[in-house]
Amino acid sequence: IKPDLVAPGMYVYSAKAQPHEAGSCQTARMEGTSMATPIVAGNALLARQYFEEGFHLDGTRNFHAGMVPTAALVKAVLMNGAQYLVGVDDDA
């Protein structure tokens, strides 16, 4: 997405499967785009759900007022909810 939309990708705890241990539920600290991408995707899904469940009218759930947002609307919500990165050199 341009302008760039970034998410934290360091020190994210994720589920860790143990294939040979049924019922095992552990976590692992991971980093990189493998962690940042799901964060942005999850936020996009929450923005979409906000419109589908009709929260956009008055902040309360109203399924009758729900709508299927366009990809452009979801992108606009993500971009307008973003903040400038602090401490980033714009000349680099």
Residue, then its C-alpha position, 0 to 999 in steps of 0.5 A: i500500500k502506498p504510501d507505506l503502511v507498516a506494523p511492528g514486526m519485532y518481538v511479536y509472540s505467536a502460536k507455536a505448534q508442536p506436531h508430536e504433542a497433542g493438546s500442546c499450546q506454546t508461544a514463540r517470539m518471532e520477528g520480520t515480515s512474517m509477523a508484521t503482515p498478519i497484523v496489518a491483515g488483521n486490522a484490515l479485517l477489523a475495519r471491514q467488519y466495522f462496516e459490515e456490522g453497521f457500526h459506521l452510523d453511530g458506533t453501535r452494532n446495527f446489522h440492518a445498516g451494514m454494508v460491504p466496504t470496497a477495498a478502497l474504503v478499507k485502504a482509506v480507513l487504514m491509511n487515515g488511522a496511521q501515524y507518522l513514524v517518529g525518528v525516521d530520517d526523511d532524507a534517507 
